[in-house]
């Protein structure tokens, strides 16, 4: 795999700003959305939902969107340890306390949405 292909396949990375705060960048390759209406709608919905949850304390914040000819870059709050999906895909069992915290955060987020 070439360096360019590798860069295009990466899902995102973390980047500190001048003050030392760390952000995540989610990189979406626009050409992968061509002729895939479902993926386009999923991306639009993700951005809409992220914006509506900006005041919720239990979700990752979307700070900015940068768009170029080839990429859509979402500047997000960095989450140490990855996403909830990463945690759930990990074959290691969660402790009861960790599961309780995750469920509480999901329920608080759902309550915020209503």
N, C-alpha and C positions, 0 to 999 in steps of 0.2 A: 504494500500500500504506500502510495507516495505521501509526502508531507502534506500536500494540499488536500488529498483525500482524507487523511487523518484529521486535519483541522476542520474539514466540513462535517465529519461524522461526530465530533465531540459534542456532547449535549450542553456543555457549559463549563465554566471555571470560576474560581474566586479571584477577586481583585481588590486590594486595599486602596483607599483614597489617600489624599495628603494628610488627613487627620488620623490615619491608621484604621479607620472603619473598614470592614471587609464586606464586599458585595458579591453576589453571584450574577453571572451573565448567562442567560439561557439563549442559545443561538438557534434560530430556525432558518433553515435553508429554503428560500422562497420557491425555488424550482421544484422542491418536493411537494409543494401545495398545488401546483398546476394540475388541472383536471382532477382534483381530489376535493370535491365540494365538502365532503364530510370533515376532512382535516381542516379546511379553511374555516368552517363554522365552529369547529372545536377550538381553534386558535382564537377566533373572535370572542367566543363564549368565555374562554379562560381569561382573556384580558378584561372583559366586562365584569366578570365575577371578582377578579383581583381588585379592580378599581372600586367596586361596591363594598369590599371588605377592608378598605384601607384603615378604618378605625377599629377593627376587631383586633384584640390583643393575641389571638390564637392562630393567626394565619401569617404566612410569609408576605411581606409587603412588596408591591410592585412600585418602584420609584420612577422609572422612566422607560420609554420605548425609543429605540434608535432604529431607523430603517435606512438601508442602503439599497442599491439596485439588486443585490443578490441575497441579502440577509435581513432578518428581523431580529433585533437584539433586545431582550428584556432585562433590564437592570433590576435585580431582586435583592431582598434582604438575604444574607447568607445564613443558612441553617447548618450548624455543626452537626455532623453525623448523618447528613443526607435528608431525604424526604421521608414522609410516612410510608410511601410505596417501597422505598429502599429497606426500611425497617421490617415491613411486612413480608417482603420477598426473602429476607435473610432466614435461613433455616434454623438459626439459633432461637430457642424459646425465649419469650419475654417473661420477665418476672411479673408477679401479680401486681406489684407496685407500679411498674412501668406501664402495664396494660391499663391500670386504673387511671393513671395520669393521661394517657393517650385518649381513652374513652371520654374522660372529663373535658379535655380540650376540644374534642369533636362535638360533644354535646353543647358546650358553650358557644362554639362557632355556629352551630345550627340554630341555637337560640338567638344569636346576634342577627342571623339572616332573616328571622321572622320578626 
